[in-house]
Amino acid sequence: MTDDSDWTIGLRLDDVLRGQGMDPEPVKARSPRVAQAAEDAIAQGRSLLHPRVVTREYAVVRHEPDGLVLDGGAFPCGEELAKQLTGATRLVLVGATVGDELLDHAVDVAENRGDPLLALGMQGVGAAAVEDLAVQACRSISLPASAAGEAGVLCWPGSAAWPNVEAQRQIFDLLGANTAGGGALRLDQYGIVRPVTSITFAVAIGARLVTETAAGAAASCGGAEAPCETCGQIRVCNFAGC
């Protein structure tokens, strides 16, 4: 397992607005108070971010119709995703988080300071920050693989290609149950990842991987042909081109 906290988060206004589920251009044109609150949230929230990425890599021992057998466990991802991972020789599990402090502050801002717009901006900062962290983590895996002549497939738990309700538990089992990063990332009793501003995913690496371009399918990790053009969320998504 690797546990790295040496990351620099990039925050832009558009990313933070997208993190609030908004389309940036109309908001900036028609809702200057919302845009200014997001700017204030960026300024106040930077110091409250505590980026951390936990990864664990496994060798693929065998391919099954509904998943992968690994050298230290199993990856029962279902038939649809398993087909896309034919040729994978390695699987990297990733958990990324920016910690609890930012959203704890957002709750305080909303409940005790009476500033819901700023609190909403803080939530957007958290969403944008953890997505930026995940993109960096994804590329830190895919770029060396690409340089070695390999390809990567990005596997999102809960996606159309990997809809298994147990997907998060499978990821945490492989990362190290609820001890990932010394407890920096954990899965609660309801199957929810904590801290809330966290993302988990898997990257399959191999010399012969076939990716699909349908919305919701596993995406090319680090490539130029991720399935963005057909995705209805492209206007509010920070992962375009990941």
C-alpha positions in Angstrom: 0.0 0.0 0.0 1.1 3.6 -0.7 -0.2 6.5 1.4 0.7 9.9 0.0 -0.3 13.3 1.3 2.0 15.4 -0.9 -0.5 16.8 -3.4 -1.3 20.3 -4.5 -4.9 21.0 -5.2 -5.9 23.3 -8.1 -9.2 25.3 -7.5 -10.9 27.4 -10.1 -14.2 29.2 -9.8 -15.8 27.1 -12.6 -14.7 23.9 -10.9 -16.3 25.0 -7.6 -19.5 25.9 -9.3 -19.6 22.6 -11.0 -19.0 21.0 -7.6 -22.2 22.6 -6.5 -24.0 21.0 -9.5 -24.2 24.3 -11.4 -23.4 25.3 -15.0 -20.7 28.0 -14.5 -21.4 30.4 -17.3 -25.1 31.1 -16.5 -24.3 31.4 -12.8 -21.6 33.9 -13.3 -23.8 35.9 -15.7 -27.0 35.9 -13.7 -26.1 35.1 -10.1 -23.1 37.3 -9.0 -23.8 36.6 -5.3 -23.5 32.9 -5.8 -20.3 33.3 -7.8 -18.8 35.7 -5.2 -19.7 33.2 -2.4 -17.8 30.5 -4.3 -14.8 32.8 -4.7 -14.9 33.5 -0.9 -15.2 29.8 -0.2 -12.0 29.1 -2.3 -10.1 31.8 -0.4 -11.2 30.5 3.0 -11.2 26.8 2.2 -7.8 26.2 0.8 -6.2 25.8 4.2 -8.9 23.4 5.3 -8.0 20.8 2.6 -6.0 17.8 3.7 -5.4 15.8 0.5 -4.5 12.1 0.8 -4.4 9.3 -1.6 -4.2 5.6 -0.6 -3.4 3.0 -3.3 -2.8 -0.7 -3.4 -1.7 -2.7 -6.5 -2.4 -6.3 -7.2 -1.3 -8.6 -10.0 -4.1 -10.3 -12.0 -3.7 -14.1 -11.6 -6.7 -15.2 -13.6 -9.7 -13.8 -15.5 -13.2 -15.1 -14.7 -16.4 -14.4 -16.5 -17.6 -12.1 -13.7 -14.3 -10.6 -12.4 -10.6 -11.0 -11.7 -8.7 -13.3 -9.4 -5.8 -11.3 -7.9 -2.7 -12.3 -6.1 -4.2 -11.2 -2.8 -7.9 -11.3 -3.2 -10.7 -11.1 -5.8 -12.4 -8.4 -7.8 -16.0 -9.6 -8.5 -16.9 -6.7 -10.8 -19.6 -8.4 -12.9 -19.7 -9.7 -16.4 -20.0 -6.3 -18.2 -16.9 -4.7 -16.7 -15.0 -8.0 -16.7 -15.3 -8.1 -20.5 -13.6 -4.7 -20.7 -10.8 -5.9 -18.4 -9.8 -8.8 -20.6 -6.0 -8.5 -20.9 -5.5 -6.7 -17.6 -2.4 -7.8 -15.8 -2.6 -5.4 -12.8 -5.3 -3.8 -10.8 -4.7 -0.6 -8.7 -7.3 0.4 -6.1 -7.4 4.1 -5.2 -9.0 6.1 -2.4 -8.7 9.9 -2.4 -9.9 12.3 0.3 -9.5 15.9 1.3 -10.5 15.2 4.9 -13.3 16.3 7.2 -12.3 19.8 8.2 -13.7 21.7 5.2 -17.2 20.3 5.5 -17.2 20.6 9.3 -16.5 24.3 8.7 -19.3 24.5 6.1 -21.7 23.2 8.7 -20.5 25.8 11.2 -20.9 28.6 8.5 -24.5 27.5 7.8 -25.7 26.8 11.3 -23.9 29.3 13.4 -23.0 32.1 11.1 -26.1 32.1 9.0 -24.4 32.2 5.6 -25.9 29.4 3.5 -24.4 30.7 0.2 -20.9 30.5 1.7 -21.6 27.1 3.1 -22.7 25.9 -0.3 -19.6 27.3 -1.8 -17.5 25.4 0.8 -19.3 22.2 -0.3 -18.4 23.0 -3.9 -14.8 23.5 -2.9 -14.7 20.1 -1.3 -16.3 18.4 -4.4 -13.9 20.2 -6.8 -10.9 19.5 -4.6 -11.5 15.8 -4.3 -12.2 15.5 -8.0 -9.0 17.3 -8.8 -7.1 15.0 -6.5 -8.7 11.9 -8.1 -7.7 13.1 -11.6 -4.1 13.6 -10.4 -4.1 10.2 -8.8 -5.5 8.6 -12.0 -2.9 10.2 -14.1 -0.1 9.2 -11.8 -1.0 5.6 -12.5 -2.0 5.9 -16.2 0.9 8.0 -17.5 3.7 5.6 -16.4 1.7 2.7 -17.8 1.2 4.5 -21.1 5.0 5.2 -21.3 5.5 1.5 -20.9 3.2 0.7 -23.8 0.2 -0.3 -21.6 -3.3 1.1 -21.3 -5.6 1.8 -18.4 -9.3 1.4 -17.8 -10.9 3.5 -15.1 -13.5 1.6 -13.1 -16.1 3.7 -11.1 -18.1 1.9 -8.4 -21.8 2.4 -9.0 -21.4 3.2 -12.7 -23.4 1.5 -15.5 -20.5 -0.8 -16.1 -20.0 -1.6 -12.4 -23.4 -1.2 -10.7 -22.8 -3.7 -7.9 -24.1 -2.2 -4.6 -21.2 -4.0 -2.9 -18.6 -2.2 -5.1 -17.5 0.1 -2.3 -17.1 -2.8 0.1 -15.1 -4.7 -2.6 -12.8 -1.7 -3.0 -12.2 -1.3 0.8 -11.6 -5.1 1.2 -8.8 -4.8 -1.3 -7.5 -1.5 0.0 -7.3 -2.9 3.5 -10.9 -2.9 4.9 -11.5 0.2 7.1 -7.8 0.7 7.9 -7.0 2.4 4.6 -4.4 5.1 5.3 -4.6 4.4 9.0 -8.3 5.1 9.0 -8.1 8.3 6.9 -10.6 6.5 4.6 -13.3 4.3 6.0 -16.6 2.7 5.1 -19.3 3.2 7.7 -22.0 0.7 8.7 -24.3 2.0 5.9 -21.7 1.5 3.2 -21.0 5.2 2.8 -17.4 6.3 2.3 -16.0 8.7 5.0 -15.0 11.4 4.9 -17.8 12.5 2.6 -15.3 14.4 0.4 -13.7 11.2 -0.8 -13.6 9.2 -4.0 -12.7 5.6 -4.6 -12.1 3.8 -7.9 -10.0 1.2 -9.5 -7.6 1.3 -12.5 -6.9 -1.9 -14.5 -3.6 -1.9 -16.4 -2.6 -4.1 -19.3 -1.1 -4.2 -22.8 -4.4 -5.2 -24.5 -7.4 -3.5 -23.0 -10.5 -2.6 -24.9 -12.4 0.5 -23.7 -16.0 1.4 -24.6 -17.2 4.9 -25.5 -20.8 4.6 -24.1 -21.8 6.9 -21.3 -21.3 5.3 -17.9 -18.9 2.6 -19.2 -15.4 2.2 -17.9 -13.3 5.1 -19.2 -9.9 5.3 -20.7 -7.7 6.4 -17.8 -5.5 9.2 -18.8 -6.3 8.9 -22.5 -7.9 11.4 -24.8 -10.9 9.3 -25.7 -12.8 9.1 -22.4 -16.6 8.7 -23.0 -17.3 12.3 -22.3 -18.9 13.3 -25.6 -21.9 11.0 -25.0 -22.3 11.7 -21.3 -25.2 13.9 -20.2 -23.1 15.3 -17.2 -20.3 16.7 -19.3 -21.3 20.3 -18.7 -21.0 19.9 -14.9 -18.2 17.3 -14.7 -14.6 18.0 -13.7 -13.4 14.7 -15.2 -13.6 15.6 -18.8 -10.5 14.3 -20.6 -9.3 12.3 -17.6 
